[in-house]
Amino acid sequence: MKPTLRSLGLLALATTLSCHPFSQGAPVPIQGTQEEISVIAGEWNGEYWTKDAGRHGVIRFIMPEHADTGFGEVEITFSPALAAAAAASGADPKTHAGEDRLDPDPCPFLSIKVVRIEKNEVRGTLDPYWDPDCECRTQTVFEGKVTGNRMEGTFSSRRQSAERQVFSGKWRVERRRS
């Protein structure tokens, strides 16, 4: 049976929705006093980047007024060398010879797990994710400072592999003006 353009479109939509079910990002519990939390109320958009791992991506975060839960996500772009190698080989990076899947969750949208704000300093973690560069789970923590309509800081990601390599980078977001 030859796939039609419509069936391919429906498959792409289903894949996107299963990997990215929230239109505004997943719920993110925010820890801090109500006064501290109100400092980050609004819609934030920005980016992150690394030099050593060749990664970059987009950050989106929404914090409703007078709430203790925001919504956010990080869209990850893996190293260009990995993408080029996969394209050249024609291999599907989500499959592996045998029954085991190489990538149990290939989604490039990462959920922000928790954020803590204290005295204009913000700290948080992302949900662990599958890193195809090392074929292992990776955990990321971030910290930064809120200054007016801008938050910026650093992050570090620890790979849960035999060598437990750590890579780091910078991030920044700006509050969208209404």
N, C-alpha and C positions, 0 to 999 in steps of 0.2 A: 504494500500500500504506500503510495507516494504522499508525503506530508504536504498539506496545503498551507498557503501563507497564513490563513486564519488559524489553523491548528498550531502552527509554530508560534504565532502571536499569543494565543491562549496559554501555551506552555511557558513562554517567557513571562507573561503576567503572573501565572501561578507561582513560578519560581521566585519572582520578586516579592510577591505578597507573603510567601512562606518564610522568606529570609528577612523581610522588612515589613512586619505587620502593622507598625504604628506610623501614621502619617507625620506626626510631630516628634517622633522618637519615643523610646521606652520611658516609663515612669522612673524618676530618680529621686530617692529620698534625700532630703537636705537636712543637715544637722547644724544647729547654731541657734542663737536667740532670734526672736522675730525681728528685732531691729537689725541684726547682722544679715539675716536672710533677705530683708527688704532691700538691701544694698544691691543684690543681684537680680531683682525683679526686672522682667523684660525679655525681649528676644535677642539672643546673641548668636552671631555667626562668625566663623573664622577658619583658621587653618593650623596645621602642625607640620613639622618637617624634621628630618634627621639628615645628618651628613654621612654617618658611618653605615647605616642600613639602607640608604637610598629610598626612604619612604617619605610619603607626604599624604595629606588628605584634608578633609573638610570636617569641621566641628559645628554642630547645631545644638542650641540649648534654649529652652523656653522656661522661664520661671514666672508663674502667675503671681499677681499681687496677693498678699495675705495668705499664702499657702505654705505647706511644708514639703511639697513634692513638686519637682520640676519635670521636664521631659527633654531628653537629649540623646544624641548619638554621635559617633565618630565614624566617618566613612574612610576606610583604610585603602591605600594604594600600595601594593607590595613593590619590591625592588624591580626596576626595569629589566635587569638581567634575568630574573625569574620569568617574567612575562615573555621576554624574547625567546628564552629556551623552550618554554611550553609551546609557543607559536611555531617555532622551527621544527619541533618534533612532531607536531600535529597530535600530541597526546592530550587526553582529557585529564587535567590535574586533579579532578575529583574522583578518579578511579584508580585502582591499583590491581595488579595481577593477583588473582586469588579472590578470596571472599572478603578480605578486609578492605575497607575504604581508607584511602590515604587521608582524606580530609572529611572528618565527620560533620563539619559545619562550614561550608565554603563561603558563607555570607560575608561580604565586605563591610557590613554595617555592624559596628560594635556598640553595645549598650554601656552607658555610664552607670556604674553600679551604685556608687554613693558619693556624695559631696559633703564636705564639712567646711563651713566658713566661720572664721574667728578673727576679729580685729582686721578686717579687709584682706585676710589671707585665706586662700582657698586650697583645699587638698581633696583628693579623691582617687578612685580606682575605676578601671574599666573591667567589665566581665572578662574572664580569661577567654582567649581565642586560639584557634588553630593557626599556626604560623607555617606556611608551606616552605619557607626558606630553610627551616630546620626540621620540618615534619614533626613538630612538637607543640604543646600548649605554651602559651606565653601570657604573662601577667603584667599589666601596666599600672603604674601609679603616677599621679601628677600633682604638682603644686604650683601656686602662683599668687599674684597680688591683684586686687581690684583697685583701679584708679579711675574714678569717674565712670565713663562709658567704655572702659577698656579693661580686660583681664588678660594677663600674660604670665607665662612661667615656663617651667621645664617639666619633662617627664622622663621616666626610665622604664624600660621593658626588660623583664628577666625571662629568658627562655628556660622552660622546664625540660632541658635535655641533659645529657651526660656532662657537657662542658658548662652548662648554666650561664651562657654568655649574656651579658647585659649591654643594651644599647640605649642611647638617650637622645633627646632632641628638645626642641622648643615649640611652644604653642602660643597663640593669641586669638582672642575673640573681641568683637566690638558689639556694643548694644545698638540694635537697629533703632533709628529715630522714628517716632510716630508722626 
